[in-house]
Amino acid sequence: MGVSAVANAVDATSTQSVTLASGDNVTLSWYGTTDTGRRRETNQDAFLTAFPLFVVADGMGGHIGGEIASASTVDRLRAMAKKGNVSPITIEKALTKAVADIAAHPETTDEGTGTTLTGIYLDTDIATESWVTLNIGDSRVYLLRDGGLTQLTTDHSVVQELMAAGRLSAEEAENHPYGNVITRAVGPSESVSPDYVRVEIVDGDRFVICSDGLTKELTDYGIGHFLAQNPDPRDAVEAMLKAALENGGRDNVTIVVVDVNRSSPAE
């Protein structure tokens, strides 16, 4: 497997290419940003774009607990990604260390302190060549493929459980009083294991990784619209952020867009 990187300016779309075991070349283009929003005093979101791993974390907890939780989680995952071995085993080892970091921090005494975590990583192992999504909480990963937008992750939330049980409709869920209550997070317990889903590596795919600060303000249709209107990841991210803020910006907003270009040597 060969890897070549292009180091772009901080405010530009980043790109990196990798040659798969099959001989196909995959070039990724991505951009991410986070914003405090219009209602919150601090930003408790964090994100990581460290090839082959792209994640968003949305912290929760009193005082600055949520900020510490999301930053601790991203820091541990960044250190893991730098070693070049990203897998469920290494991810969960990093999360175990993050939980210990959160518990040991002097400013995270609130038992509710923790963070969501969602994202994707590129698995280039010859036997399992694919994307892998990971998810804990209610931040989300979307996939735009062939013009259709699909939510790849399933929320770990009270509302989602009620919907799955047939006790709540999608319309009722939008304004449910427990809309912000999640059922799984990094931090409140010693053992934390994400849900994983494998996704084929397909030319033209576009991933959106986001905190609920985006999905509170934009429908799936809106996300798809801005992706269709903005072929560059940076432009798509900035357009979605602008719309989320104009629609109220009630929470911190974090968005990462990753584009996939796959080609074979014969092309």
Salt bridges, closest charged atoms under 4 A:
ASP24 OD2 - ARG262 NE 2.93
ASP75 OD1 - ARG78 NH1 2.89
ASP101 OD2 - ARG76 NE 2.68
GLU107 OE1 - HIS63 NE2 3.38
ASP123 OD2 - ARG198 NH1 3.10
GLU129 OE1 - ARG262 NH2 3.80
ASP155 OD2 - ARG140 NH2 2.70
ASP195 OD2 - HIS156 NE2 2.66
ASP195 OD1 - ARG184 NH1 3.14
ASP205 OD2 - ARG145 NH2 2.63
ASP212 OD2 - LYS216 NZ 3.87
GLU217 OE2 - ARG250 NE 2.86
GLU238 OE2 - ARG234 NE 3.07
ASP251 OD1 - ARG40 NH1 3.29
ASP251 OD2 - LYS216 NZ 2.93
ASP259 OD1 - ARG206 NE 2.73
